Amino acid sequence: MGHNYAKPLTAEARMERVFSRLPTDWAVKMERQPGTTGWSVWMQRPDGTLHQETRDTLVEALEEVWRALR
């Protein structure tokens, strides 16, 4: 009996998923934190709502900010 297990998405696929869903009128800024391996990402919606997250990887920071603002 076969099993159908979903493969986990790669970091690239996760980033593409977030970028493909971002409205074109949202501001996005990504920065690597000086002296660390962490990343800081902020997004701002046209209504002025702003959110920022800092995580160890860029994809984690992107996903967290996206979740907070959508």
PQR file with spaces between the fields and no chain letter, atoms N, CA, C, O and H, PARSE charges and radii, in Angstrom:
ATOM       1  N    MET     1       0.833   -1.169    0.000 -0.4000 1.5000
ATOM       2  CA   MET     1       0.000    0.000    0.000 -0.0000 2.0000
ATOM       3  C    MET     1       0.883    1.240    0.000  0.5500 1.7000
ATOM       4  O    MET     1       1.699    1.428    0.903 -0.5500 1.4000
ATOM       5  N    GLY     2       0.721    2.077   -1.004 -0.4000 1.5000
ATOM       6  CA   GLY     2       1.547    3.263   -1.133 -0.0000 2.0000
ATOM       7  C    GLY     2       1.087    4.411   -0.244  0.5500 1.7000
ATOM       8  O    GLY     2      -0.068    4.484    0.176 -0.5500 1.4000
ATOM       9  H    GLY     2       0.058    1.924   -1.737  0.4000 1.0000
ATOM      10  N    HIS     3       2.006    5.275    0.017 -0.4000 1.5000
ATOM      11  CA   HIS     3       1.711    6.465    0.828 -0.0000 2.0000
ATOM      12  C    HIS     3       2.044    7.700    0.027  0.5500 1.7000
ATOM      13  O    HIS     3       3.021    7.732   -0.721 -0.5500 1.4000
ATOM      14  H    HIS     3       2.944    5.216   -0.324  0.4000 1.0000
ATOM      15  N    ASN     4       1.226    8.710    0.192 -0.4000 1.5000
ATOM      16  CA   ASN     4       1.452    9.961   -0.520 -0.0000 2.0000
ATOM      17  C    ASN     4       1.819   11.037    0.500  0.5500 1.7000
ATOM      18  O    ASN     4       0.944   11.707    1.050 -0.5500 1.4000
ATOM      19  H    ASN     4       0.432    8.684    0.800  0.4000 1.0000
ATOM      20  N    TYR     5       3.097   11.193    0.742 -0.4000 1.5000
ATOM      21  CA   TYR     5       3.571   12.206    1.677 -0.0000 2.0000
ATOM      22  C    TYR     5       3.981   13.448    0.890  0.5500 1.7000
ATOM      23  O    TYR     5       4.675   13.352   -0.122 -0.5500 1.4000
ATOM      24  H    TYR     5       3.807   10.649    0.296  0.4000 1.0000
ATOM      25  N    ALA     6       3.551   14.597    1.359 -0.4000 1.5000
ATOM      26  CA   ALA     6       3.938   15.846    0.712 -0.0000 2.0000
ATOM      27  C    ALA     6       5.385   16.166    1.047  0.5500 1.7000
ATOM      28  O    ALA     6       5.828   16.019    2.186 -0.5500 1.4000
ATOM      29  H    ALA     6       2.987   14.675    2.181  0.4000 1.0000
ATOM      30  N    LYS     7       6.107   16.606    0.031 -0.4000 1.5000
ATOM      31  CA   LYS     7       7.478   17.029    0.260 -0.0000 2.0000
ATOM      32  C    LYS     7       7.463   18.423    0.868  0.5500 1.7000
ATOM      33  O    LYS     7       6.676   19.269    0.445 -0.5500 1.4000
ATOM      34  H    LYS     7       5.747   16.727   -0.894  0.4000 1.0000
ATOM      35  N    PRO     8       8.318   18.678    1.853 -0.5600 1.5000
ATOM      36  CA   PRO     8       8.398   20.036    2.403  0.2800 2.0000
ATOM      37  C    PRO     8       8.905   20.999    1.323  0.5500 1.7000
ATOM      38  O    PRO     8       9.743   20.636    0.497 -0.5500 1.4000
ATOM      39  N    LEU     9       8.386   22.221    1.343 -0.4000 1.5000
ATOM      40  CA   LEU     9       8.830   23.218    0.375 -0.0000 2.0000
ATOM      41  C    LEU     9      10.251   23.657    0.685  0.5500 1.7000
ATOM      42  O    LEU     9      10.639   23.745    1.849 -0.5500 1.4000
ATOM      43  H    LEU     9       7.705   22.515    2.014  0.4000 1.0000
ATOM      44  N    THR    10      11.018   23.930   -0.347 -0.4000 1.5000
ATOM      45  CA   THR    10      12.358   24.473   -0.163 -0.0000 2.0000
ATOM      46  C    THR    10      12.242   25.936    0.232  0.5500 1.7000
ATOM      47  O    THR    10      11.177   26.537    0.086 -0.5500 1.4000
ATOM      48  H    THR    10      10.703   23.858   -1.293  0.4000 1.0000
ATOM      49  N    ALA    11      13.322   26.511    0.729 -0.4000 1.5000
ATOM      50  CA   ALA    11      13.324   27.930    1.094 -0.0000 2.0000
ATOM      51  C    ALA    11      12.979   28.791   -0.123  0.5500 1.7000
ATOM      52  O    ALA    11      12.259   29.781    0.003 -0.5500 1.4000
ATOM      53  H    ALA    11      14.187   26.023    0.848  0.4000 1.0000
ATOM      54  N    GLU    12      13.489   28.420   -1.292 -0.4000 1.5000
ATOM      55  CA   GLU    12      13.212   29.175   -2.512 -0.0000 2.0000
ATOM      56  C    GLU    12      11.726   29.135   -2.867  0.5500 1.7000
ATOM      57  O    GLU    12      11.145   30.151   -3.249 -0.5500 1.4000
ATOM      58  H    GLU    12      14.074   27.615   -1.394  0.4000 1.0000
ATOM      59  N    ALA    13      11.117   27.958   -2.740 -0.4000 1.5000
ATOM      60  CA   ALA    13       9.692   27.823   -3.045 -0.0000 2.0000
ATOM      61  C    ALA    13       8.841   28.599   -2.044  0.5500 1.7000
ATOM      62  O    ALA    13       7.826   29.190   -2.413 -0.5500 1.4000
ATOM      63  H    ALA    13      11.589   27.133   -2.430  0.4000 1.0000
ATOM      64  N    ARG    14       9.253   28.597   -0.784 -0.4000 1.5000
ATOM      65  CA   ARG    14       8.524   29.361    0.227 -0.0000 2.0000
ATOM      66  C    ARG    14       8.601   30.858   -0.055  0.5500 1.7000
ATOM      67  O    ARG    14       7.605   31.572    0.072 -0.5500 1.4000
ATOM      68  H    ARG    14      10.077   28.117   -0.484  0.4000 1.0000
ATOM      69  N    MET    15       9.790   31.332   -0.437 -0.4000 1.5000
ATOM      70  CA   MET    15       9.942   32.756   -0.767 -0.0000 2.0000
ATOM      71  C    MET    15       9.105   33.117   -1.987  0.5500 1.7000
ATOM      72  O    MET    15       8.440   34.153   -2.001 -0.5500 1.4000
ATOM      73  H    MET    15      10.598   30.752   -0.540  0.4000 1.0000
ATOM      74  N    GLU    16       9.135   32.285   -2.991 -0.4000 1.5000
ATOM      75  CA   GLU    16       8.348   32.531   -4.204 -0.0000 2.0000
ATOM      76  C    GLU    16       6.861   32.591   -3.876  0.5500 1.7000
ATOM      77  O    GLU    16       6.127   33.408   -4.434 -0.5500 1.4000
ATOM      78  H    GLU    16       9.675   31.443   -2.980  0.4000 1.0000
ATOM      79  N    ARG    17       6.427   31.736   -2.982 -0.4000 1.5000
ATOM      80  CA   ARG    17       5.015   31.741   -2.587 -0.0000 2.0000
ATOM      81  C    ARG    17       4.626   33.076   -1.960  0.5500 1.7000
ATOM      82  O    ARG    17       3.576   33.628   -2.288 -0.5500 1.4000
ATOM      83  H    ARG    17       7.023   31.073   -2.529  0.4000 1.0000
ATOM      84  N    VAL    18       5.460   33.602   -1.061 -0.4000 1.5000
ATOM      85  CA   VAL    18       5.168   34.899   -0.434 -0.0000 2.0000
ATOM      86  C    VAL    18       5.216   36.015   -1.476  0.5500 1.7000
ATOM      87  O    VAL    18       4.298   36.832   -1.546 -0.5500 1.4000
ATOM      88  H    VAL    18       6.314   33.154   -0.795  0.4000 1.0000
ATOM      89  N    PHE    19       6.275   36.060   -2.284 -0.4000 1.5000
ATOM      90  CA   PHE    19       6.407   37.131   -3.284 -0.0000 2.0000
ATOM      91  C    PHE    19       5.279   37.112   -4.308  0.5500 1.7000
ATOM      92  O    PHE    19       4.840   38.170   -4.761 -0.5500 1.4000
ATOM      93  H    PHE    19       7.021   35.396   -2.227  0.4000 1.0000
ATOM      94  N    SER    20       4.809   35.935   -4.675 -0.4000 1.5000
ATOM      95  CA   SER    20       3.742   35.864   -5.677 -0.0000 2.0000
ATOM      96  C    SER    20       2.406   36.363   -5.130  0.5500 1.7000
ATOM      97  O    SER    20       1.520   36.728   -5.902 -0.5500 1.4000
ATOM      98  H    SER    20       5.166   35.077   -4.307  0.4000 1.0000
ATOM      99  N    ARG    21       2.258   36.380   -3.822 -0.4000 1.5000
ATOM     100  CA   ARG    21       1.002   36.821   -3.207 -0.0000 2.0000
ATOM     101  C    ARG    21       1.016   38.280   -2.765  0.5500 1.7000
ATOM     102  O    ARG    21      -0.029   38.823   -2.409 -0.5500 1.4000
ATOM     103  H    ARG    21       2.979   36.083   -3.195  0.4000 1.0000
ATOM     104  N    LEU    22       2.174   38.918   -2.782 -0.4000 1.5000
ATOM     105  CA   LEU    22       2.261   40.306   -2.339 -0.0000 2.0000
ATOM     106  C    LEU    22       1.603   41.248   -3.338  0.5500 1.7000
ATOM     107  O    LEU    22       1.912   41.198   -4.528 -0.5500 1.4000
ATOM     108  H    LEU    22       3.023   38.477   -3.071  0.4000 1.0000
ATOM     109  N    PRO    23       0.701   42.107   -2.870 -0.5600 1.5000
ATOM     110  CA   PRO    23       0.136   43.114   -3.776  0.2800 2.0000
ATOM     111  C    PRO    23       1.239   44.082   -4.227  0.5500 1.7000
ATOM     112  O    PRO    23       2.179   44.347   -3.479 -0.5500 1.4000
ATOM     113  N    THR    24       1.122   44.591   -5.418 -0.4000 1.5000
ATOM     114  CA   THR    24       2.162   45.467   -5.971 -0.0000 2.0000
ATOM     115  C    THR    24       2.257   46.803   -5.255  0.5500 1.7000
ATOM     116  O    THR    24       3.272   47.488   -5.377 -0.5500 1.4000
ATOM     117  H    THR    24       0.358   44.376   -6.026  0.4000 1.0000
ATOM     118  N    ASP    25       1.231   47.191   -4.514 -0.4000 1.5000
ATOM     119  CA   ASP    25       1.271   48.489   -3.835 -0.0000 2.0000
ATOM     120  C    ASP    25       1.749   48.398   -2.385  0.5500 1.7000
ATOM     121  O    ASP    25       1.637   49.372   -1.641 -0.5500 1.4000
ATOM     122  H    ASP    25       0.406   46.634   -4.415  0.4000 1.0000
ATOM     123  N    TRP    26       2.280   47.245   -1.972 -0.4000 1.5000
ATOM     124  CA   TRP    26       2.852   47.101   -0.636 -0.0000 2.0000
ATOM     125  C    TRP    26       4.343   47.401   -0.699  0.5500 1.7000
ATOM     126  O    TRP    26       5.022   46.997   -1.643 -0.5500 1.4000
ATOM     127  H    TRP    26       2.371   46.454   -2.576  0.4000 1.0000
ATOM     128  N    ALA    27       4.855   48.112    0.307 -0.4000 1.5000
ATOM     129  CA   ALA    27       6.295   48.376    0.416 -0.0000 2.0000
ATOM     130  C    ALA    27       6.948   47.206    1.153  0.5500 1.7000
ATOM     131  O    ALA    27       6.392   46.675    2.114 -0.5500 1.4000
ATOM     132  H    ALA    27       4.304   48.440    1.074  0.4000 1.0000
ATOM     133  N    VAL    28       8.134   46.813    0.689 -0.4000 1.5000
ATOM     134  CA   VAL    28       8.867   45.711    1.304 -0.0000 2.0000
ATOM     135  C    VAL    28      10.331   46.112    1.426  0.5500 1.7000
ATOM     136  O    VAL    28      10.925   46.639    0.486 -0.5500 1.4000
ATOM     137  H    VAL    28       8.586   47.244   -0.092  0.4000 1.0000
ATOM     138  N    LYS    29      10.903   45.852    2.605 -0.4000 1.5000
ATOM     139  CA   LYS    29      12.321   46.142    2.815 -0.0000 2.0000
ATOM     140  C    LYS    29      12.939   44.951    3.539  0.5500 1.7000
ATOM     141  O    LYS    29      12.400   44.474    4.538 -0.5500 1.4000
ATOM     142  H    LYS    29      10.420   45.424    3.369  0.4000 1.0000
ATOM     143  N    MET    30      14.073   44.475    3.030 -0.4000 1.5000
ATOM     144  CA   MET    30      14.780   43.340    3.624 -0.0000 2.0000
ATOM     145  C    MET    30      16.212   43.763    3.915  0.5500 1.7000
ATOM     146  O    MET    30      16.886   44.337    3.060 -0.5500 1.4000
ATOM     147  H    MET    30      14.511   44.863    2.218  0.4000 1.0000
ATOM     148  N    GLU    31      16.671   43.476    5.125 -0.4000 1.5000
ATOM     149  CA   GLU    31      18.041   43.825    5.506 -0.0000 2.0000
ATOM     150  C    GLU    31      18.675   42.687    6.282  0.5500 1.7000
ATOM     151  O    GLU    31      18.037   42.038    7.110 -0.5500 1.4000
ATOM     152  H    GLU    31      16.125   43.009    5.820  0.4000 1.0000
ATOM     153  N    ARG    32      19.929   42.467    5.997 -0.4000 1.5000
ATOM     154  CA   ARG    32      20.694   41.516    6.815 -0.0000 2.0000
ATOM     155  C    ARG    32      21.184   42.284    8.033  0.5500 1.7000
ATOM     156  O    ARG    32      21.677   43.405    7.908 -0.5500 1.4000
ATOM     157  H    ARG    32      20.448   42.994    5.325  0.4000 1.0000
ATOM     158  N    GLN    33      21.051   41.683    9.206 -0.4000 1.5000
ATOM     159  CA   GLN    33      21.460   42.338   10.434 -0.0000 2.0000
ATOM     160  C    GLN    33      22.986   42.344   10.534  0.5500 1.7000
ATOM     161  O    GLN    33      23.617   41.292   10.432 -0.5500 1.4000
ATOM     162  H    GLN    33      20.650   40.773    9.307  0.4000 1.0000
ATOM     163  N    PRO    34      23.579   43.519   10.734 -0.5600 1.5000
ATOM     164  CA   PRO    34      25.046   43.608   10.809  0.2800 2.0000
ATOM     165  C    PRO    34      25.626   42.730   11.913  0.5500 1.7000
ATOM     166  O    PRO    34      25.132   42.721   13.040 -0.5500 1.4000
ATOM     167  N    GLY    35      26.660   42.008   11.578 -0.4000 1.5000
ATOM     168  CA   GLY    35      27.353   41.175   12.545 -0.0000 2.0000
ATOM     169  C    GLY    35      26.643   39.891   12.925  0.5500 1.7000
ATOM     170  O    GLY    35      27.100   39.171   13.813 -0.5500 1.4000
ATOM     171  H    GLY    35      27.061   42.015   10.662  0.4000 1.0000
ATOM     172  N    THR    36      25.527   39.591   12.262 -0.4000 1.5000
ATOM     173  CA   THR    36      24.794   38.364   12.561 -0.0000 2.0000
ATOM     174  C    THR    36      24.439   37.666   11.257  0.5500 1.7000
ATOM     175  O    THR    36      24.740   38.163   10.172 -0.5500 1.4000
ATOM     176  H    THR    36      25.156   40.176   11.540  0.4000 1.0000
ATOM     177  N    THR    37      23.801   36.516   11.377 -0.4000 1.5000
ATOM     178  CA   THR    37      23.300   35.832   10.186 -0.0000 2.0000
ATOM     179  C    THR    37      21.815   36.095   10.004  0.5500 1.7000
ATOM     180  O    THR    37      21.209   35.589    9.059 -0.5500 1.4000
ATOM     181  H    THR    37      23.557   36.113   12.259  0.4000 1.0000
ATOM     182  N    GLY    38      21.212   36.889   10.907 -0.4000 1.5000
ATOM     183  CA   GLY    38      19.777   37.137   10.879 -0.0000 2.0000
ATOM     184  C    GLY    38      19.346   38.159    9.839  0.5500 1.7000
ATOM     185  O    GLY    38      20.158   38.911    9.299 -0.5500 1.4000
ATOM     186  H    GLY    38      21.703   37.300   11.674  0.4000 1.0000
ATOM     187  N    TRP    39      18.045   38.165    9.575 -0.4000 1.5000
ATOM     188  CA   TRP    39      17.439   39.066    8.602 -0.0000 2.0000
ATOM     189  C    TRP    39      16.297   39.833    9.249  0.5500 1.7000
ATOM     190  O    TRP    39      15.590   39.318   10.115 -0.5500 1.4000
ATOM     191  H    TRP    39      17.386   37.554   10.013  0.4000 1.0000
ATOM     192  N    SER    40      16.132   41.081    8.806 -0.4000 1.5000
ATOM     193  CA   SER    40      15.014   41.895    9.235 -0.0000 2.0000
ATOM     194  C    SER    40      14.185   42.230    7.996  0.5500 1.7000
ATOM     195  O    SER    40      14.727   42.663    6.979 -0.5500 1.4000
ATOM     196  H    SER    40      16.706   41.499    8.103  0.4000 1.0000
ATOM     197  N    VAL    41      12.875   42.029    8.085 -0.4000 1.5000
ATOM     198  CA   VAL    41      11.976   42.317    6.963 -0.0000 2.0000
ATOM     199  C    VAL    41      10.831   43.170    7.484  0.5500 1.7000
ATOM     200  O    VAL    41      10.242   42.877    8.525 -0.5500 1.4000
ATOM     201  H    VAL    41      12.435   41.677    8.912  0.4000 1.0000
ATOM     202  N    TRP    42      10.523   44.234    6.740 -0.4000 1.5000
ATOM     203  CA   TRP    42       9.311   44.989    7.056 -0.0000 2.0000
ATOM     204  C    TRP    42       8.486   45.155    5.812  0.5500 1.7000
ATOM     205  O    TRP    42       9.007   45.228    4.699 -0.5500 1.4000
ATOM     206  H    TRP    42      11.001   44.472    5.895  0.4000 1.0000
ATOM     207  N    MET    43       7.187   45.213    6.019 -0.4000 1.5000
ATOM     208  CA   MET    43       6.230   45.449    4.941 -0.0000 2.0000
ATOM     209  C    MET    43       5.250   46.508    5.414  0.5500 1.7000
ATOM     210  O    MET    43       4.937   46.620    6.599 -0.5500 1.4000
ATOM     211  H    MET    43       6.764   45.154    6.924  0.4000 1.0000
ATOM     212  N    GLN    44       4.775   47.286    4.438 -0.4000 1.5000
ATOM     213  CA   GLN    44       3.777   48.299    4.745 -0.0000 2.0000
ATOM     214  C    GLN    44       2.671   48.256    3.713  0.5500 1.7000
ATOM     215  O    GLN    44       2.922   48.297    2.509 -0.5500 1.4000
ATOM     216  H    GLN    44       5.030   47.196    3.475  0.4000 1.0000
ATOM     217  N    ARG    45       1.428   48.172    4.205 -0.4000 1.5000
ATOM     218  CA   ARG    45       0.263   48.196    3.325 -0.0000 2.0000
ATOM     219  C    ARG    45      -0.045   49.636    2.945  0.5500 1.7000
ATOM     220  O    ARG    45       0.420   50.556    3.618 -0.5500 1.4000
ATOM     221  H    ARG    45       1.224   48.139    5.183  0.4000 1.0000
ATOM     222  N    PRO    46      -0.816   49.856    1.883 -0.5600 1.5000
ATOM     223  CA   PRO    46      -1.167   51.215    1.461  0.2800 2.0000
ATOM     224  C    PRO    46      -1.931   52.008    2.532  0.5500 1.7000
ATOM     225  O    PRO    46      -1.892   53.238    2.532 -0.5500 1.4000
ATOM     226  N    ASP    47      -2.620   51.314    3.439 -0.4000 1.5000
ATOM     227  CA   ASP    47      -3.352   52.022    4.498 -0.0000 2.0000
ATOM     228  C    ASP    47      -2.430   52.500    5.618  0.5500 1.7000
ATOM     229  O    ASP    47      -2.891   53.096    6.592 -0.5500 1.4000
ATOM     230  H    ASP    47      -2.652   50.315    3.439  0.4000 1.0000
ATOM     231  N    GLY    48      -1.117   52.239    5.481 -0.4000 1.5000
ATOM     232  CA   GLY    48      -0.135   52.702    6.451 -0.0000 2.0000
ATOM     233  C    GLY    48       0.239   51.688    7.504  0.5500 1.7000
ATOM     234  O    GLY    48       1.156   51.932    8.288 -0.5500 1.4000
ATOM     235  H    GLY    48      -0.742   51.755    4.690  0.4000 1.0000
ATOM     236  N    THR    49      -0.443   50.554    7.548 -0.4000 1.5000
ATOM     237  CA   THR    49      -0.123   49.515    8.532 -0.0000 2.0000
ATOM     238  C    THR    49       1.253   48.937    8.213  0.5500 1.7000
ATOM     239  O    THR    49       1.518   48.497    7.094 -0.5500 1.4000
ATOM     240  H    THR    49      -1.188   50.356    6.911  0.4000 1.0000
ATOM     241  N    LEU    50       2.113   48.949    9.215 -0.4000 1.5000
ATOM     242  CA   LEU    50       3.501   48.526    9.058 -0.0000 2.0000
ATOM     243  C    LEU    50       3.788   47.415   10.056  0.5500 1.7000
ATOM     244  O    LEU    50       3.312   47.444   11.191 -0.5500 1.4000
ATOM     245  H    LEU    50       1.898   49.306   10.123  0.4000 1.0000
ATOM     246  N    HIS    51       4.578   46.430    9.618 -0.4000 1.5000
ATOM     247  CA   HIS    51       4.996   45.364   10.525 -0.0000 2.0000
ATOM     248  C    HIS    51       6.416   44.951   10.172  0.5500 1.7000
ATOM     249  O    HIS    51       6.795   44.929    9.001 -0.5500 1.4000
ATOM     250  H    HIS    51       4.965   46.406    8.697  0.4000 1.0000
ATOM     251  N    GLN    52       7.199   44.624   11.196 -0.4000 1.5000
ATOM     252  CA   GLN    52       8.582   44.195   11.001 -0.0000 2.0000
ATOM     253  C    GLN    52       8.842   42.950   11.827  0.5500 1.7000
ATOM     254  O    GLN    52       8.330   42.809   12.938 -0.5500 1.4000
ATOM     255  H    GLN    52       6.891   44.642   12.148  0.4000 1.0000
ATOM     256  N    GLU    53       9.642   42.048   11.277 -0.4000 1.5000
ATOM     257  CA   GLU    53      10.062   40.834   11.974 -0.0000 2.0000
ATOM     258  C    GLU    53      11.550   40.615   11.730  0.5500 1.7000
ATOM     259  O    GLU    53      12.068   40.947   10.664 -0.5500 1.4000
ATOM     260  H    GLU    53      10.058   42.163   10.375  0.4000 1.0000
ATOM     261  N    THR    54      12.222   40.062   12.712 -0.4000 1.5000
ATOM     262  CA   THR    54      13.628   39.670   12.587 -0.0000 2.0000
ATOM     263  C    THR    54      13.719   38.183   12.899  0.5500 1.7000
ATOM     264  O    THR    54      13.252   37.726   13.942 -0.5500 1.4000
ATOM     265  H    THR    54      11.801   39.793   13.578  0.4000 1.0000
ATOM     266  N    ARG    55      14.325   37.439   11.986 -0.4000 1.5000
ATOM     267  CA   ARG    55      14.458   35.983   12.130 -0.0000 2.0000
ATOM     268  C    ARG    55      15.852   35.548   11.648  0.5500 1.7000
ATOM     269  O    ARG    55      16.606   36.333   11.073 -0.5500 1.4000
ATOM     270  H    ARG    55      14.705   37.811   11.139  0.4000 1.0000
ATOM     271  N    ASP    56      16.161   34.285   11.901 -0.4000 1.5000
ATOM     272  CA   ASP    56      17.459   33.743   11.490 -0.0000 2.0000
ATOM     273  C    ASP    56      17.598   33.640    9.977  0.5500 1.7000
ATOM     274  O    ASP    56      18.691   33.824    9.441 -0.5500 1.4000
ATOM     275  H    ASP    56      15.548   33.647   12.368  0.4000 1.0000
ATOM     276  N    THR    57      16.492   33.347    9.281 -0.4000 1.5000
ATOM     277  CA   THR    57      16.563   33.222    7.827 -0.0000 2.0000
ATOM     278  C    THR    57      15.617   34.225    7.176  0.5500 1.7000
ATOM     279  O    THR    57      14.626   34.643    7.774 -0.5500 1.4000
ATOM     280  H    THR    57      15.604   33.198    9.717  0.4000 1.0000
ATOM     281  N    LEU    58      15.936   34.597    5.959 -0.4000 1.5000
ATOM     282  CA   LEU    58      15.130   35.550    5.212 -0.0000 2.0000
ATOM     283  C    LEU    58      13.713   35.024    4.992  0.5500 1.7000
ATOM     284  O    LEU    58      12.746   35.769    5.149 -0.5500 1.4000
ATOM     285  H    LEU    58      16.741   34.257    5.473  0.4000 1.0000
ATOM     286  N    VAL    59      13.585   33.772    4.637 -0.4000 1.5000
ATOM     287  CA   VAL    59      12.261   33.210    4.353 -0.0000 2.0000
ATOM     288  C    VAL    59      11.390   33.195    5.605  0.5500 1.7000
ATOM     289  O    VAL    59      10.188   33.445    5.516 -0.5500 1.4000
ATOM     290  H    VAL    59      14.371   33.166    4.509  0.4000 1.0000
ATOM     291  N    GLU    60      11.964   32.909    6.759 -0.4000 1.5000
ATOM     292  CA   GLU    60      11.181   32.937    7.997 -0.0000 2.0000
ATOM     293  C    GLU    60      10.665   34.341    8.293  0.5500 1.7000
ATOM     294  O    GLU    60       9.508   34.512    8.677 -0.5500 1.4000
ATOM     295  H    GLU    60      12.940   32.706    6.832  0.4000 1.0000
ATOM     296  N    ALA    61      11.517   35.341    8.116 -0.4000 1.5000
ATOM     297  CA   ALA    61      11.113   36.729    8.355 -0.0000 2.0000
ATOM     298  C    ALA    61      10.023   37.153    7.372  0.5500 1.7000
ATOM     299  O    ALA    61       9.050   37.794    7.771 -0.5500 1.4000
ATOM     300  H    ALA    61      12.457   35.202    7.804  0.4000 1.0000
ATOM     301  N    LEU    62      10.173   36.804    6.088 -0.4000 1.5000
ATOM     302  CA   LEU    62       9.157   37.139    5.086 -0.0000 2.0000
ATOM     303  C    LEU    62       7.808   36.522    5.429  0.5500 1.7000
ATOM     304  O    LEU    62       6.778   37.194    5.369 -0.5500 1.4000
ATOM     305  H    LEU    62      10.963   36.284    5.764  0.4000 1.0000
ATOM     306  N    GLU    63       7.815   35.248    5.786 -0.4000 1.5000
ATOM     307  CA   GLU    63       6.558   34.560    6.097 -0.0000 2.0000
ATOM     308  C    GLU    63       5.875   35.153    7.329  0.5500 1.7000
ATOM     309  O    GLU    63       4.653   35.301    7.342 -0.5500 1.4000
ATOM     310  H    GLU    63       8.651   34.702    5.834  0.4000 1.0000
ATOM     311  N    GLU    64       6.639   35.491    8.354 -0.4000 1.5000
ATOM     312  CA   GLU    64       6.045   36.048    9.561 -0.0000 2.0000
ATOM     313  C    GLU    64       5.423   37.418    9.316  0.5500 1.7000
ATOM     314  O    GLU    64       4.326   37.695    9.801 -0.5500 1.4000
ATOM     315  H    GLU    64       7.632   35.370    8.344  0.4000 1.0000
ATOM     316  N    VAL    65       6.105   38.266    8.575 -0.4000 1.5000
ATOM     317  CA   VAL    65       5.552   39.592    8.268 -0.0000 2.0000
ATOM     318  C    VAL    65       4.290   39.439    7.413  0.5500 1.7000
ATOM     319  O    VAL    65       3.288   40.114    7.650 -0.5500 1.4000
ATOM     320  H    VAL    65       6.996   38.040    8.181  0.4000 1.0000
ATOM     321  N    TRP    66       4.345   38.563    6.434 -0.4000 1.5000
ATOM     322  CA   TRP    66       3.182   38.332    5.563 -0.0000 2.0000
ATOM     323  C    TRP    66       1.976   37.864    6.379  0.5500 1.7000
ATOM     324  O    TRP    66       0.862   38.351    6.186 -0.5500 1.4000
ATOM     325  H    TRP    66       5.159   38.015    6.241  0.4000 1.0000
ATOM     326  N    ARG    67       2.203   36.929    7.280 -0.4000 1.5000
ATOM     327  CA   ARG    67       1.108   36.427    8.129 -0.0000 2.0000
ATOM     328  C    ARG    67       0.505   37.542    8.978  0.5500 1.7000
ATOM     329  O    ARG    67      -0.712   37.599    9.159 -0.5500 1.4000
ATOM     330  H    ARG    67       3.108   36.533    7.437  0.4000 1.0000
ATOM     331  N    ALA    68       1.340   38.415    9.490 -0.4000 1.5000
ATOM     332  CA   ALA    68       0.862   39.483   10.367 -0.0000 2.0000
ATOM     333  C    ALA    68       0.028   40.531    9.615  0.5500 1.7000
ATOM     334  O    ALA    68      -0.882   41.122   10.197 -0.5500 1.4000
ATOM     335  H    ALA    68       2.328   38.369    9.343  0.4000 1.0000
ATOM     336  N    LEU    69       0.321   40.762    8.354 -0.4000 1.5000
ATOM     337  CA   LEU    69      -0.332   41.845    7.618 -0.0000 2.0000
ATOM     338  C    LEU    69      -1.460   41.430    6.678  0.5500 1.7000
ATOM     339  O    LEU    69      -2.256   42.279    6.276 -0.5500 1.4000
ATOM     340  H    LEU    69       1.060   40.282    7.881  0.4000 1.0000
ATOM     341  N    ARG    70      -1.550   40.177    6.324 -0.4000 1.5000
ATOM     342  CA   ARG    70      -2.569   39.824    5.355 -0.0000 2.0000
ATOM     343  C    ARG    70      -3.958   39.838    5.928  0.5500 1.7000
ATOM     344  O    ARG    70      -4.922   39.557    5.216 -0.5500 1.4000
ATOM     345  H    ARG    70      -0.903   39.488    6.651  0.4000 1.0000
